[in-house]
Amino acid sequence: MTGMPTMRKWLSLLILAGAPGFCGAVDFTGDWVMNASRSNYKPKPQPNEESYTIEHKDSSVKIRFRTVWPNGPSSGAFTYIVDGNEISGKKVIDGEEVNVRESAQWDGTVMVVKRKIQRASMPNIIVVESERWTLSADNRVLTVTTETTTEGQDGRTMFKMVEHPTVVYDRVR
């Protein structure tokens, strides 16, 4: 019977030492390049190139991106505070200023970003996106999967997309 407390202590130490499945948040810091052959943007058009530079410290995930589309490049930066709190603001999407509400939180080792987008040109429709940011066990591959639904003002789902765009990034630094 004396072996049981010792086993519990060792298990506790293993968990506290950072066994990936138990410790929650991961570190996305690094330079990432889209792996076009492993990515699927459908139903959206896929860019020719895409890269992220991520600085991840505590609950702050700062992302600078550069995307090369068939009609030219775009770049920018955004920050997620991974605490589950929703923030509101305005962004420009497809040349139109839109209202956006976002939150980010951890689901184990997966960062989940929830976003609601409301366009002035379609005020009765809210686009809801849920992204899941997953890091491979060897920390070399970042996968971002998005599910998109469309809601009415009353919060009822009007349309749910069947396809889930998945973008795979390889760590280059």
BALOBA-1460 file (C-alpha; in Angstrom, 3 decimals):
// residues 173
<rec num="1" residu="m" x="0.000" y="0.000" z="0.000"/>
<rec num="2" residu="t" x="2.907" y="2.380" z="0.490"/>
<rec num="3" residu="g" x="3.639" y="2.341" z="-3.261"/>
<rec num="4" residu="m" x="0.366" y="4.086" z="-4.151"/>
<rec num="5" residu="p" x="1.215" y="7.581" z="-2.791"/>
<rec num="6" residu="t" x="4.610" y="7.422" z="-4.505"/>
<rec num="7" residu="m" x="2.977" y="6.528" z="-7.835"/>
<rec num="8" residu="r" x="0.573" y="9.465" z="-7.438"/>
<rec num="9" residu="k" x="3.508" y="11.799" z="-6.742"/>
<rec num="10" residu="w" x="5.334" y="10.650" z="-9.899"/>
<rec num="11" residu="l" x="2.182" y="11.025" z="-11.991"/>
<rec num="12" residu="s" x="1.665" y="14.520" z="-10.593"/>
<rec num="13" residu="l" x="5.259" y="15.457" z="-11.405"/>
<rec num="14" residu="l" x="4.886" y="14.130" z="-14.944"/>
<rec num="15" residu="i" x="1.794" y="16.256" z="-15.476"/>
<rec num="16" residu="l" x="3.367" y="19.356" z="-13.919"/>
<rec num="17" residu="a" x="6.550" y="18.879" z="-15.946"/>
<rec num="18" residu="g" x="4.614" y="19.573" z="-19.100"/>
<rec num="19" residu="a" x="3.248" y="16.425" z="-20.675"/>
<rec num="20" residu="p" x="1.682" y="18.063" z="-23.772"/>
<rec num="21" residu="g" x="-1.728" y="16.454" z="-23.418"/>
<rec num="22" residu="f" x="-2.157" y="17.767" z="-19.904"/>
<rec num="23" residu="c" x="-0.694" y="21.259" z="-19.784"/>
<rec num="24" residu="g" x="-3.249" y="23.216" z="-21.858"/>
<rec num="25" residu="a" x="-1.802" y="26.056" z="-23.913"/>
<rec num="26" residu="v" x="0.981" y="25.553" z="-26.438"/>
<rec num="27" residu="d" x="3.442" y="28.042" z="-27.959"/>
<rec num="28" residu="f" x="2.762" y="29.101" z="-31.570"/>
<rec num="29" residu="t" x="5.844" y="31.379" z="-31.694"/>
<rec num="30" residu="g" x="7.740" y="31.138" z="-34.972"/>
<rec num="31" residu="d" x="7.653" y="31.699" z="-38.706"/>
<rec num="32" residu="w" x="5.108" y="29.619" z="-40.597"/>
<rec num="33" residu="v" x="4.602" y="29.070" z="-44.334"/>
<rec num="34" residu="m" x="1.442" y="27.648" z="-45.884"/>
<rec num="35" residu="n" x="1.856" y="24.136" z="-47.262"/>
<rec num="36" residu="a" x="-0.340" y="24.532" z="-50.361"/>
<rec num="37" residu="s" x="-0.414" y="20.817" z="-51.174"/>
<rec num="38" residu="r" x="-1.828" y="19.975" z="-47.715"/>
<rec num="39" residu="s" x="-4.216" y="22.947" z="-47.484"/>
<rec num="40" residu="n" x="-7.806" y="23.174" z="-48.638"/>
<rec num="41" residu="y" x="-9.380" y="26.635" z="-48.716"/>
<rec num="42" residu="k" x="-12.629" y="25.441" z="-50.328"/>
<rec num="43" residu="p" x="-15.103" y="26.942" z="-50.839"/>
<rec num="44" residu="k" x="-12.917" y="30.081" z="-50.748"/>
<rec num="45" residu="p" x="-10.183" y="30.642" z="-53.347"/>
<rec num="46" residu="q" x="-6.727" y="29.553" z="-52.197"/>
<rec num="47" residu="p" x="-3.891" y="32.083" z="-52.198"/>
<rec num="48" residu="n" x="-0.652" y="31.443" z="-54.063"/>
<rec num="49" residu="e" x="1.367" y="31.930" z="-50.853"/>
<rec num="50" residu="e" x="0.702" y="32.697" z="-47.211"/>
<rec num="51" residu="s" x="2.982" y="33.132" z="-44.226"/>
<rec num="52" residu="y" x="2.610" y="33.986" z="-40.540"/>
<rec num="53" residu="t" x="5.103" y="35.351" z="-38.053"/>
<rec num="54" residu="i" x="3.720" y="34.629" z="-34.601"/>
<rec num="55" residu="e" x="4.811" y="35.966" z="-31.222"/>
<rec num="56" residu="h" x="3.080" y="34.030" z="-28.464"/>
<rec num="57" residu="k" x="3.592" y="35.141" z="-24.874"/>
<rec num="58" residu="d" x="1.264" y="34.145" z="-22.064"/>
<rec num="59" residu="s" x="-2.302" y="34.868" z="-23.273"/>
<rec num="60" residu="s" x="-1.210" y="37.162" z="-26.143"/>
<rec num="61" residu="v" x="-0.846" y="35.719" z="-29.656"/>
<rec num="62" residu="k" x="0.405" y="38.395" z="-32.093"/>
<rec num="63" residu="i" x="0.260" y="37.414" z="-35.753"/>
<rec num="64" residu="r" x="1.730" y="39.223" z="-38.736"/>
<rec num="65" residu="f" x="0.666" y="37.778" z="-42.058"/>
<rec num="66" residu="r" x="1.511" y="38.105" z="-45.719"/>
<rec num="67" residu="t" x="-0.745" y="36.570" z="-48.347"/>
<rec num="68" residu="v" x="-0.203" y="36.543" z="-52.103"/>
<rec num="69" residu="w" x="-3.483" y="36.255" z="-54.009"/>
<rec num="70" residu="p" x="-3.800" y="35.882" z="-57.794"/>
<rec num="71" residu="n" x="-4.694" y="39.611" z="-57.928"/>
<rec num="72" residu="g" x="-1.833" y="40.742" z="-55.652"/>
<rec num="73" residu="p" x="-0.429" y="40.629" z="-52.129"/>
<rec num="74" residu="s" x="-1.995" y="41.635" z="-48.830"/>
<rec num="75" residu="s" x="-0.502" y="41.874" z="-45.370"/>
<rec num="76" residu="g" x="-1.387" y="42.951" z="-41.889"/>
<rec num="77" residu="a" x="-1.325" y="42.064" z="-38.235"/>
<rec num="78" residu="f" x="-3.744" y="41.069" z="-35.531"/>
<rec num="79" residu="t" x="-3.590" y="39.977" z="-31.902"/>
<rec num="80" residu="y" x="-5.650" y="37.443" z="-29.993"/>
<rec num="81" residu="i" x="-5.900" y="37.614" z="-26.222"/>
<rec num="82" residu="v" x="-6.648" y="33.997" z="-25.325"/>
<rec num="83" residu="d" x="-8.849" y="34.529" z="-22.277"/>
<rec num="84" residu="g" x="-12.366" y="33.796" z="-23.592"/>
<rec num="85" residu="n" x="-13.461" y="37.444" z="-23.415"/>
<rec num="86" residu="e" x="-15.200" y="38.877" z="-26.460"/>
<rec num="87" residu="i" x="-13.899" y="42.091" z="-28.000"/>
<rec num="88" residu="s" x="-15.644" y="44.239" z="-30.609"/>
<rec num="89" residu="g" x="-14.211" y="46.373" z="-33.348"/>
<rec num="90" residu="k" x="-14.177" y="47.193" z="-37.022"/>
<rec num="91" residu="k" x="-12.114" y="45.541" z="-39.747"/>
<rec num="92" residu="v" x="-11.924" y="45.883" z="-43.505"/>
<rec num="93" residu="i" x="-12.880" y="42.641" z="-45.267"/>
<rec num="94" residu="d" x="-13.056" y="42.505" z="-49.066"/>
<rec num="95" residu="g" x="-12.820" y="46.313" z="-49.155"/>
<rec num="96" residu="e" x="-15.809" y="46.814" z="-46.838"/>
<rec num="97" residu="e" x="-15.650" y="47.987" z="-43.226"/>
<rec num="98" residu="v" x="-17.464" y="45.454" z="-41.067"/>
<rec num="99" residu="n" x="-18.321" y="45.061" z="-37.388"/>
<rec num="100" residu="v" x="-16.488" y="42.136" z="-35.791"/>
<rec num="101" residu="r" x="-16.821" y="40.488" z="-32.378"/>
<rec num="102" residu="e" x="-14.095" y="37.979" z="-31.495"/>
<rec num="103" residu="s" x="-12.967" y="35.814" z="-28.639"/>
<rec num="104" residu="a" x="-10.186" y="33.275" z="-28.207"/>
<rec num="105" residu="q" x="-9.830" y="30.550" z="-25.603"/>
<rec num="106" residu="w" x="-8.093" y="27.220" z="-25.040"/>
<rec num="107" residu="d" x="-9.761" y="23.857" z="-25.550"/>
<rec num="108" residu="g" x="-6.970" y="21.711" z="-24.122"/>
<rec num="109" residu="t" x="-4.029" y="22.335" z="-26.467"/>
<rec num="110" residu="v" x="-6.199" y="23.853" z="-29.231"/>
<rec num="111" residu="m" x="-6.731" y="27.605" z="-29.541"/>
<rec num="112" residu="v" x="-10.364" y="28.260" z="-30.497"/>
<rec num="113" residu="v" x="-11.183" y="31.619" z="-32.086"/>
<rec num="114" residu="k" x="-14.835" y="32.582" z="-32.462"/>
<rec num="115" residu="r" x="-15.734" y="35.488" z="-34.711"/>
<rec num="116" residu="k" x="-19.019" y="37.187" z="-35.650"/>
<rec num="117" residu="i" x="-18.975" y="39.444" z="-38.694"/>
<rec num="118" residu="q" x="-21.780" y="41.854" z="-39.588"/>
<rec num="119" residu="r" x="-21.625" y="43.806" z="-42.847"/>
<rec num="120" residu="a" x="-23.433" y="47.105" z="-43.334"/>
<rec num="121" residu="s" x="-24.431" y="45.877" z="-46.813"/>
<rec num="122" residu="m" x="-26.261" y="42.875" z="-45.223"/>
<rec num="123" residu="p" x="-27.278" y="44.046" z="-41.727"/>
<rec num="124" residu="n" x="-29.683" y="41.157" z="-41.052"/>
<rec num="125" residu="i" x="-27.059" y="38.455" z="-41.615"/>
<rec num="126" residu="i" x="-24.213" y="37.595" z="-39.245"/>
<rec num="127" residu="v" x="-21.371" y="35.370" z="-40.444"/>
<rec num="128" residu="v" x="-20.074" y="33.199" z="-37.601"/>
<rec num="129" residu="e" x="-16.627" y="31.624" z="-37.891"/>
<rec num="130" residu="s" x="-15.052" y="29.159" z="-35.501"/>
<rec num="131" residu="e" x="-11.341" y="28.483" z="-36.006"/>
<rec num="132" residu="r" x="-9.363" y="25.701" z="-34.347"/>
<rec num="133" residu="w" x="-5.581" y="26.276" z="-34.221"/>
<rec num="134" residu="t" x="-3.772" y="22.986" z="-33.625"/>
<rec num="135" residu="l" x="-0.045" y="22.400" z="-33.250"/>
<rec num="136" residu="s" x="1.410" y="18.975" z="-34.102"/>
<rec num="137" residu="a" x="3.074" y="16.939" z="-31.351"/>
<rec num="138" residu="d" x="6.536" y="17.787" z="-32.750"/>
<rec num="139" residu="n" x="5.671" y="21.547" z="-32.923"/>
<rec num="140" residu="r" x="6.503" y="21.657" z="-36.666"/>
<rec num="141" residu="v" x="2.995" y="21.850" z="-38.218"/>
<rec num="142" residu="l" x="0.231" y="24.359" z="-37.476"/>
<rec num="143" residu="t" x="-3.250" y="23.507" z="-38.749"/>
<rec num="144" residu="v" x="-6.100" y="26.051" z="-38.800"/>
<rec num="145" residu="t" x="-9.566" y="24.644" z="-39.510"/>
<rec num="146" residu="t" x="-12.553" y="26.961" z="-39.918"/>
<rec num="147" residu="e" x="-16.265" y="26.256" z="-39.703"/>
<rec num="148" residu="t" x="-18.556" y="28.982" z="-41.027"/>
<rec num="149" residu="t" x="-22.260" y="29.427" z="-40.384"/>
<rec num="150" residu="t" x="-24.644" y="32.261" z="-41.179"/>
<rec num="151" residu="e" x="-27.139" y="33.497" z="-38.601"/>
<rec num="152" residu="g" x="-30.036" y="35.874" z="-38.619"/>
<rec num="153" residu="q" x="-30.314" y="38.703" z="-36.089"/>
<rec num="154" residu="d" x="-32.228" y="36.350" z="-33.766"/>
<rec num="155" residu="g" x="-29.231" y="33.994" z="-33.514"/>
<rec num="156" residu="r" x="-30.832" y="31.131" z="-35.455"/>
<rec num="157" residu="t" x="-28.597" y="29.373" z="-37.950"/>
<rec num="158" residu="m" x="-29.681" y="30.173" z="-41.500"/>
<rec num="159" residu="f" x="-27.011" y="28.251" z="-43.395"/>
<rec num="160" residu="k" x="-24.140" y="25.982" z="-42.399"/>
<rec num="161" residu="m" x="-21.322" y="25.363" z="-44.830"/>
<rec num="162" residu="v" x="-20.618" y="21.713" z="-45.528"/>
<rec num="163" residu="e" x="-16.922" y="22.157" z="-46.260"/>
<rec num="164" residu="h" x="-14.383" y="23.137" z="-43.620"/>
<rec num="165" residu="p" x="-11.421" y="25.103" z="-45.011"/>
<rec num="166" residu="t" x="-8.204" y="23.722" z="-43.534"/>
<rec num="167" residu="v" x="-4.899" y="25.530" z="-43.892"/>
<rec num="168" residu="v" x="-1.664" y="23.753" z="-42.974"/>
<rec num="169" residu="y" x="1.489" y="25.730" z="-42.163"/>
<rec num="170" residu="d" x="5.013" y="24.365" z="-41.802"/>
<rec num="171" residu="r" x="7.373" y="25.927" z="-39.261"/>
<rec num="172" residu="v" x="10.420" y="27.480" z="-40.936"/>
<rec num="173" residu="r" x="11.809" y="28.983" z="-37.718"/>
